[in-house]
Amino acid sequence: MGIERLDVNARRSRLVKYNGVCYLSGQFSDSDGDIAEQTRDTLAKIDDLLRRAGTDKSRLLTAQIWLRDMADFAGMNEIWDAWVTAGDPPTRCCGQVLMADPDMRVEIVVSAAIAE
C-alpha cells in the first residue's frame, strides 16, 4: 500500500493516508476571533479533510490540541465536547504552546482510521 499525500507544499502535506489511517497536519482558524470561533473554524477544516480522506470524526484515533493560553481551555472544550462523536472520543492531550501567529488561539492535530 502506497502513501497518499494531499495539499502538499514544500514544507508539509495537509493530509497523509497510509495503511488505513489518515494523519492531518495541525489545523487552525484563519480568523482572529475568540476561542469559540477559532475552535469551530478549526474543527470544520478537520471535518472537511476527514471527508476528503474517506472518513469522519467518529473514527478519530488521537488528537493533540495546542492552546496559546490555558485560560481558553474551558471555551475550547465547550466546542470540542459538542463536536466530538458521543461515545467515540479519541485519545487526547492538550497543552499551552507559543504559536507561530500571535492571533492564533488553537491548533489541532488528529489522526483517524479510514472507513472500510
C-alpha positions in Angstrom: 0.0 0.0 0.0 1.5 3.3 -1.0 1.5 6.6 0.8 -1.0 9.2 -0.5 -0.4 12.9 0.2 -2.9 15.7 -0.2 -2.5 19.5 -0.2 1.3 19.3 -0.5 3.7 22.2 -0.5 7.4 22.4 0.0 7.1 22.2 3.8 4.2 19.9 4.6 1.3 17.7 3.5 -2.0 18.7 5.0 -3.2 15.1 4.9 -1.3 11.8 4.6 -3.1 8.5 4.1 -1.2 5.2 4.8 -2.2 1.7 5.8 -5.8 2.6 6.7 -5.0 5.7 8.7 -5.1 9.4 7.8 -2.9 11.8 9.5 -3.7 15.5 9.5 -1.2 18.3 9.9 -2.0 21.0 12.5 -5.3 22.8 11.6 -6.1 26.2 12.8 -8.6 29.0 12.1 -7.9 31.9 9.6 -10.0 34.1 11.9 -8.7 36.3 14.7 -11.9 35.7 16.6 -12.3 34.3 20.2 -11.5 30.8 21.2 -15.1 29.5 20.4 -15.0 30.9 16.8 -11.4 29.7 16.2 -12.2 26.2 17.6 -15.4 25.9 15.4 -13.4 27.0 12.3 -10.6 24.6 13.0 -13.0 21.6 13.6 -14.8 22.5 10.3 -11.4 22.2 8.5 -10.8 18.9 10.2 -14.3 17.7 9.1 -13.5 18.6 5.5 -10.1 16.9 5.4 -11.5 13.8 7.0 -14.3 13.7 4.4 -11.7 14.0 1.7 -9.8 11.1 3.2 -12.9 8.9 3.2 -13.6 9.0 6.9 -15.1 11.2 9.6 -14.8 12.3 13.2 -16.4 9.1 14.5 -13.3 7.3 13.5 -10.8 9.6 15.2 -7.9 7.8 16.9 -6.0 10.6 18.6 -6.0 14.4 18.9 -3.4 16.9 20.1 -4.7 20.3 21.0 -2.4 23.3 21.4 -3.7 26.4 23.0 -2.0 29.8 23.1 -3.3 30.3 26.7 -4.7 27.7 29.0 -7.3 30.3 30.0 -9.0 29.2 26.8 -9.3 25.6 27.9 -12.9 25.7 29.1 -14.1 27.6 26.0 -12.3 25.2 23.6 -13.7 22.2 25.5 -17.2 23.5 25.2 -17.0 23.5 21.4 -14.9 20.3 21.3 -17.4 18.4 23.5 -20.3 19.4 21.3 -18.4 18.3 18.2 -16.8 15.0 19.1 -18.9 11.9 18.5 -20.5 10.8 21.7 -19.2 7.5 22.9 -16.3 7.6 20.5 -13.8 10.1 21.8 -10.2 9.8 20.6 -7.1 9.8 22.8 -6.3 13.4 23.5 -3.8 15.7 25.0 -3.9 19.5 25.4 -1.1 21.9 26.2 -0.1 25.5 26.1 2.4 26.5 23.3 3.9 29.6 21.8 2.0 29.9 18.5 3.7 31.0 15.2 1.0 33.6 14.7 0.0 35.8 17.7 -3.7 35.8 16.7 -3.8 32.0 16.6 -5.5 30.7 19.8 -5.8 27.0 19.0 -4.2 24.4 16.7 -5.4 20.8 16.5 -3.7 17.7 15.0 -5.7 14.5 14.6 -5.4 11.0 13.0 -8.3 8.8 12.1 -9.0 5.3 10.8 -10.2 5.4 7.2 -13.6 3.9 6.7 -13.5 0.4 5.3 
